[in-house]
Amino acid sequence: MSESAAGDPALLCEEARSLAENGAAREAALLFERVLALGDTPCRAQAALGLAVVLDDGGDVEAAREADRAAIATGDPEYGPRAAYHLALTHERAGEHEEAAPAWRVVVDFGNPAYLPPAHLALARFADDAGDFEEARGHWEAAVGTGDPEYGPPAAHELAQRLLERGEPARAQRVLAAGLRLIDRDGAPYAYARLAVALGISYLDQAVGAFGAALGDPADPADPEVGPLATELLARTLPLRGRGPEAGEVWRRGLADPGVAGQVRARLRRDFGDDPDDAADPADLWWEPVVEQAVTDGTLPALAGEAFGALDHMYALLAVRYAGERPPGEAPDAVGDAVRVPDGYPWGPLLHESFAERLRLAMGEPAPPDRPTA
């Protein structure tokens, strides 16, 4: 230590900082302690925080916290909130959330804009975990209001999630829009996409509410003008929010309403691909009610899987018999006709290919030259 720095707190702090940066933590701590021993100097808060950081890096967490408290006690507008921030982090790191919360509140009380965003975000999470939504909302809104691009967007996302859970999609939209304005889309594409998806979800929830309001009380008949359309829109939107069972109830409600049942059924069947020139009456097709019920319940993919599985099994049995029992040159019989039924469908070649491969494996035959072996 130079002679000129011996009694100058500012020079002592500068020399201590240099020592700490060069790995001489013990020597740095001694200099910071020397500044503190000088009493109430303008550098007291800086020295206390510097000592806290050095001690924390050295593993003496309790002593570091005492130094943080000494810095906080000075009321210094710069080093006070920094020390409170450091103190909170030591408790967070140790999983001591009840002790961290008061330190974060001290950060907020100082009002230094540089440290408010993380403090508000942390306090919001504590309040949320405790079930105090109103306090959590206040801190989330404050974090977004700081305009901080690092802490504002996650605060907006967390608040929006809670608002959506509480059935307040319009408020969630405003919060998410504010959060999106804080993000550089090119610099933080993941953060932007996260909020953008949440914003889309909020619009879906708002749409669900609007369609449900158009239908009104389930005990009342639906409006014949808008009821069928609202039924379809609501029933097709609910599964997008993971509410498939509710969509089934919406369809069933429409089908049970004599005033709109015909229109609702037509909308339910819009993707069935009925050919208007087909003379067959849908009522005569045994599978029509099964398909209609599957659409209503949202289980059509499962039904398609079952149907294809059954077809695959039946086809394999028929094809084996046709290939194994038909004498050369004999005209196709009913079994042969059945084997050829899939030919006219887009998925027919896939069925043929699947059977041929399974038959090859069962017979122990080598793979064709153009087919790689497993």
C-alpha angles and dihedrals in degrees: 000000000000120000091238091058095049095096103019111097093199093052091044091053091048092050091046091051090051091050092050092050090052094051099259093125097156093052090046092052091052091054093047089050089050090056090051090051089059088071129223100005126151088254097053095101092046092050093047092051092046090051090049092054094047093048092046091051088051093053099252095123098164093053089046090055091051089053090049090053090050090054092047091051091061090066090222107169093220109031095032096066091039089056091047089050090051091046091051091050092053089055093044090051090053093047091246097140096161089058093042095056096066090049091052089050089054088054089053092046091056088057096209104159092215093065103031099087098061091039093054092045092051093047091048091056092048091051091046091051088051091052095247100134097172094056091043091050091052092054094043091051090047091051091051090045092059088069091225110160093208103046102021098069096051089047090052091049095050093047092047091052091055092046091052090050088053093051097252104126096155092058090045089055092054092049093047092047089054090049093050091054089061095057130086099218094206094045097044108023095159094053090047093049091048093056093040091056091048089051090053090050090052090055090050090052091048090050091051089053093049095048091047091050090052090056093048125188113004089224091061125075115257122252105263091219101052103009098087093047093045090048093054095044093048094045093049095045099048095068089057086065094046093259100122097144090056090052089057090053090052092052092047092049091054093046091051094053108091092204095060105014094106094051092043091052090050090053092045089054097043091110097045092095096226113184109228089208093054109110093205115109110232088221088065094055107091094205096055095085090045093053092043091052091048091053090048092051095041091241099116095116090054091048091050090051091051092048094049091046091053091045092050091052094046092046092052091053093048095044093050091052093045094048095043103041107034112101115227112276095012115139116251114271129200091290091053091050089051092052090054096051095093092054094090097053126085090238094048097096090052090055092049092048093049092051094046092052094048090048091050091052092047091051093046093236121158120258117263114264093253094050117083116230120239 
